[in-house]
Amino acid sequence: MTESRSDLYPGQEVICIDDQVPLADGTSVKDANITEGTIYRLRWVGMATHYVFGDYLGVKLEGVNSGFGEAWGQPDAPYNAKRFRPLVKDTIAVFRSIAADPTRTIDAPEGPRRGKKLPVRAPSREKTKVEIE
């Protein structure tokens, strides 16, 4: 199954949301060329094919040579677009787009959390009247 994201285009600023590279044993390691939370500019966007990952929407970043495809004869292979999201400068743009087209579906920019735990706040308890006095 292929994914299409019409919200990505060359020259656009994006933020990395996943800098982990999955390994065959199910674990993952940090990608040496990109860092989660860092802003990059796209230099190429398009469909890519990899014999292990299959077809996917790929992106290439300005100033970054991925290097991971060289072992398979594909130098500077594109990163999966799921690892990036558009940098949002207009924080209410998504609400304007919903107002313009109420039938539009909005997906979470991060996609699935892949095992990352979200911070959990400890439940607070209200003080009783006796404790306050």
C-alpha distance (Angstrom), angle and dihedral (degrees) to the residues before:
residue distance angle dihedral
M1 . . .
T2 3.78 . .
E3 3.76 126.3 .
S4 3.77 125.8 -141.7
R5 3.76 123.0 -162.9
S6 3.76 111.5 -177.5
D7 3.80 90.4 -174.8
L8 3.83 93.4 77.0
Y9 3.82 123.4 81.4
P10 3.83 137.9 158.4
G11 3.79 112.5 -82.7
Q12 3.81 92.9 29.1
E13 3.79 120.7 128.4
V14 3.81 114.4 -123.6
I15 3.78 135.1 177.8
C16 3.80 123.0 -132.4
I17 3.81 111.3 -119.7
D18 3.82 98.2 172.9
D19 3.81 124.1 37.4
Q20 3.81 95.7 165.4
V21 3.81 123.2 112.5
P22 3.82 114.3 -151.4
L23 3.80 116.2 -129.5
A24 3.81 128.3 -150.9
D25 3.83 92.6 -105.9
G26 3.81 92.0 59.1
T27 3.80 96.7 -101.8
S28 3.77 125.0 107.4
V29 3.80 139.0 -143.5
K30 3.79 132.6 -156.8
D31 3.80 114.9 -89.3
A32 3.81 107.3 -115.5
N33 3.82 94.1 -144.5
I34 3.82 103.6 48.9
T35 3.80 134.8 40.4
E36 3.79 128.9 -151.2
G37 3.80 111.1 -111.6
T38 3.82 93.8 24.7
I39 3.80 120.5 123.8
Y40 3.83 118.2 -127.6
R41 3.81 135.3 177.5
L42 3.82 118.7 -127.1
R43 3.79 117.0 -123.7
W44 3.82 97.0 175.7
V45 3.82 136.4 17.3
G46 3.81 124.3 -175.9
M47 3.76 148.6 109.2
A48 3.78 114.8 -60.7
T49 3.79 133.7 -171.9
H50 3.77 127.7 -148.1
Y51 3.77 124.6 177.7
V52 3.82 92.1 -130.5
F53 3.83 101.7 33.0
G54 3.81 96.9 35.8
D55 3.82 121.3 -150.7
Y56 3.79 117.3 -13.4
L57 3.78 141.5 155.1
G58 3.77 104.3 -95.2
V59 3.79 135.5 -163.2
K60 3.79 133.2 -165.0
L61 3.79 120.0 -154.4
E62 3.79 129.7 -138.2
G63 3.80 110.0 -106.4
V64 3.82 94.2 8.5
N65 3.80 126.0 103.3
S66 3.79 105.5 -167.3
G67 3.80 93.1 -151.2
F68 3.81 92.8 -171.6
G69 3.82 94.6 103.4
E70 3.81 96.6 56.1
A71 3.81 92.2 88.7
W72 3.83 88.4 59.3
G73 3.80 96.5 43.5
Q74 3.80 94.5 -99.9
P75 3.80 108.3 109.9
D76 3.81 116.3 -161.0
A77 3.82 92.7 12.5
P78 3.81 114.0 -166.7
Y79 3.79 121.1 -101.0
N80 3.79 117.8 -121.9
A81 3.81 108.2 -94.5
K82 3.82 89.1 -135.2
R83 3.80 87.2 75.0
F84 3.82 91.3 65.9
R85 3.79 138.1 48.8
P86 3.79 129.6 -163.5
L87 3.78 114.1 -91.3
V88 3.79 105.0 -112.4
K89 3.79 113.2 -144.2
D90 3.81 95.1 163.5
T91 3.79 102.5 59.9
I92 3.82 95.0 -166.8
A93 3.82 97.0 44.4
V94 3.81 91.0 102.0
F95 3.81 90.2 57.1
R96 3.81 91.2 49.5
S97 3.80 89.7 52.0
I98 3.82 90.4 50.9
A99 3.82 90.6 49.6
A100 3.82 89.7 50.7
D101 3.83 92.6 48.7
P102 3.84 114.4 16.5
T103 3.82 91.3 -175.9
R104 3.82 92.6 61.5
T105 3.80 114.9 113.5
I106 3.78 118.8 -137.6
D107 3.80 119.3 -151.7
A108 3.77 124.5 -159.6
P109 3.81 107.3 -95.4
E110 3.79 92.7 -134.2
G111 3.78 96.4 52.7
P112 3.80 116.3 -153.6
R113 3.81 114.8 -4.6
R114 3.84 92.4 -131.1
G115 3.76 96.8 -145.1
K116 3.80 97.7 -40.6
K117 3.78 110.8 140.5
L118 3.78 117.5 -131.4
P119 3.80 115.6 -136.2
V120 3.78 112.0 -93.5
R121 3.78 121.0 -148.3
A122 3.76 116.2 -140.6
P123 3.79 110.5 -115.4
S124 3.78 112.1 -103.1
R125 3.74 121.2 -138.8
E126 3.72 125.1 -146.3
K127 3.76 117.3 -116.8
T128 3.75 115.2 -115.2
K129 3.76 122.0 -124.6
V130 3.82 90.4 -106.1
E131 3.83 92.8 54.9
I132 3.80 92.1 50.2
E133 3.82 94.6 54.4
